[in-house]
Amino acid sequence: MPRTSPMFQLPETKTDIPYSGSRQPECANGACIVRIYPAGVGGSLFALDKPAVRLGRGSDCECELPDDYTSRHHCKIEWRGDRHVLTDLNSLNGTFVNDVRVTTHELKPGDQIRLGFHIFKYLASNHVEAMYHEAVFEMMTIDALTQTYNRRYFEDAFQREVLRSSRHARQLGLLLMDLDHFKQVNDKYGHLIGDELLTGFCRRIKVRVRGDEVLARFGGEEFALAAVEISRDDLLRLAEDLRDLVASKPFETSKGAVSLTMSIGAAHSSGLDLISPKEMLDAADQKLYEAKSAGRNQVCF
């Protein structure tokens, strides 16, 4: 399967505050929001330096977002006594805090705010600099939409696991997963519903993922899972369980229930054979192609 890059590349917004890393960000009340998604524009700080800061598509917003999926005045963050409160301004597509649609919400340190295609993290007045560096580290390793690892982190981690597998004769499994006909789903329901499905998909399959397994978003609707010290039979069982979890029931979205299936390509190393990360990835990729060519919603080993 061809690998896809992140879908969005938006220009920097006019209210960005550069941060050199040599001093604490200058934010009123010591609080900011930092944009962590889409990829390519993360790291932008926005000071909450007025009694109310509006976010939206309108040029009169203090935080203007060039995003057709945000309303002109989408939401606002205002200072009320000793706290920041977010209020949705009757937006068309809603404002979400930690993946829950809200009308009004008292912000807490680390809260994630999603409107349109944008995700922000709220940095509170205490320890802003530390929280900022934590957010930057997350942007380097975590896909903000799905809260899985990103491709860059996965490829580094998988290379280390392949080396450990060969050095210590440990079995290693790899699954490449692709949501079937996802472009058609986006075309039918819109990209915002597509984003809801991607987050719902990851939440659902994480119940079957062990703590020592590495789940990552490779790009678009393609995901990878590395499983250490796993037999070939157990890897196949894991793949079938994940496939069944996705197909077992529809996903609830703001536009109703949507059914999904996925195809999986699997590769396995006994730890006794010399194999490179690229060879394992290519093998799983070929099997994923076979699974999709054979009708989708199946595992190919």
Salt bridges, closest charged atoms under 4 A:
GLU12 OE1 - ARG35 NH2 3.05
ASP16 OD2 - ARG35 NH2 3.80
GLU26 OE2 - ARG23 NH1 3.39
ASP60 OD2 - ARG54 NH1 3.92
ASP60 OD1 - ARG72 NH1 3.73
ASP60 OD1 - HIS73 NE2 3.00
GLU62 OE1 - ARG54 NE 3.33
GLU64 OE1 - LYS14 NZ 3.44
ASP67 OD2 - HIS118 NE2 3.71
GLU78 OE2 - LYS76 NZ 3.75
GLU78 OE2 - ARG80 NH2 2.70
ASP82 OD1 - ARG83 NE 2.88
ASP99 OD1 - ARG114 NH2 3.81
ASP99 OD2 - ARG203 NH1 3.54
GLU106 OE1 - ARG83 NH1 3.12
ASP111 OD2 - HIS105 NE2 3.06
GLU129 OE2 - HIS133 NE2 3.93
GLU138 OE1 - LYS121 NZ 2.80
ASP143 OD1 - ARG217 NH1 3.33
GLU155 OE2 - ARG151 NE 2.98
GLU161 OE2 - ARG164 NH1 3.10
GLU161 OE1 - ARG170 NH2 3.33
ASP178 OD1 - LYS292 NZ 2.92
ASP180 OD1 - LYS292 NZ 3.39
ASP187 OD2 - LYS183 NZ 2.99
ASP212 OD1 - ARG210 NE 3.16
GLU213 OE2 - ARG210 NE 2.99
GLU222 OE2 - ARG3 NH1 2.92
GLU229 OE2 - ARG170 NH1 3.11
ASP234 OD1 - ARG237 NH1 2.38
GLU240 OE1 - ARG243 NE 3.02
ASP241 OD2 - ARG208 NH2 2.90
ASP282 OD2 - LYS278 NZ 2.70
ASP285 OD1 - ARG3 NH1 3.53
GLU290 OE1 - LYS287 NZ 3.28
